Amino acid sequence: MTDAMMDLSRDILKSETARVEIPALELSMTSGSLGGRFTTIEGLLEQIKDQLESISPFSFGDSSRAEDGTSSNKMLSLVEGLADVIAGNRLVKIIVDDAAGNSYVQNVYAPDEDPYLKIIEYVRTEEDDDDLGIKEMKTENYGEEDQAS
């Protein structure tokens, strides 16, 4: 993220197969953890924050803070970090990795190239193909099996 307000308002289509990472917060969400969503970056971060708060509600009460008001709780620190990003107080790199290639992040500079959005195409690994069910697909002579039964 380079300009908090502009970046937070970017549209994003995050497919079910996409992983989301925020290295600065040591956050990595596996594919399927949020399902598919069409929202903004801000909306996606809010949904991540809400999900983290809902899976561990006891991590956020008064007992989650030390006497000096600091947090020794890693989950609380993560949620507070997300809140800072959402408020525009902290700029971070957000990585959306979709082995199926079904996700989209809006280019706010269109039709020009977006200097802050990097799209990297890569060859899927065997593990990615396995996770997506591609290794199990029968793409040739698939009708013959049904006729033989």
Number of C-alpha atoms within 10 A of each C-alpha: 17 12 11 17 13 12 20 21 15 16 19 21 19 27 22 18 23 25 20 22 17 15 12 12 17 8 14 12 14 14 20 12 14 19 11 16 15 15 17 19 23 22 18 21 20 17 15 19 18 12 14 16 16 11 9 11 10 12 17 16 9 10 11 18 15 11 9 6 9 10 16 11 14 11 16 21 16 17 21 15 17 23 16 13 20 21 13 18 11 15 15 15 13 17 16 21 21 20 20 14 13 14 20 15 18 16 17 16 11 8 7 8 11 13 8 14 16 10 12 6 10 8 8 12 10 11 10 16 15 12 13 14 10 12 12 9 9 9 8 7 8 10 10 9 8 8 7 6 5
